[in-house]
Amino acid sequence: MRPHQISLETAQKLAKALGIPIEQVMHMPQHVLIQKLIEIEKADKKEER
């Protein structure tokens, strides 16, 4: 499995939000990665209100 083509900033944000190492984020199945990004985005929008 190839690492995802995401920016370092995105990988760091995901790793921090999920509490996992960046390496694990980069090798996470794509459908799981997308779901986690959606969850984080929803949480960010909720905090802004």
N, C-alpha and C positions, 0 to 999 in steps of 0.2 A: 504494500500500500504506500503510495506517494504521500509526502507531507502536503498539507493544504496550501494553496496560494493565497494566504492572507497576510496582512501587514503585521509587523512586529508589535505595533501599538494595539491592534485588535487581539492578537494572541496574548499579550500581557494583560489586557483588560479581562479577557475571558478567563485566563488562569487565576487572576486575582478574585474575580467574581465567583468562580467555581471552587476555589481553594485547591487547585491541582497544579502540577508542574506544567510549564509551557510545552515540554516535549509530549506530554499526554494530550494536550489540546491539539497539537499539530497532527497527531496520528489517530484522533477520534474519528469514528465514521461520520461521513459528511451529513447525513440526515440528523444525527444527534447534535452535531455542531450547529447546524442551522436552527434547530429547535432551541438550543441554549441561547443563541444570539437573540432570537425572538423573545424569550423569557426575560433576558437582561434588558432589552429595549423597552418592554412593557413596564418593568420595574422602574427604569429610569424616568419614563414619562409619568408614572404614578407619583414618584417623589417630587417632580417638578410642580405638581398641582397643589 
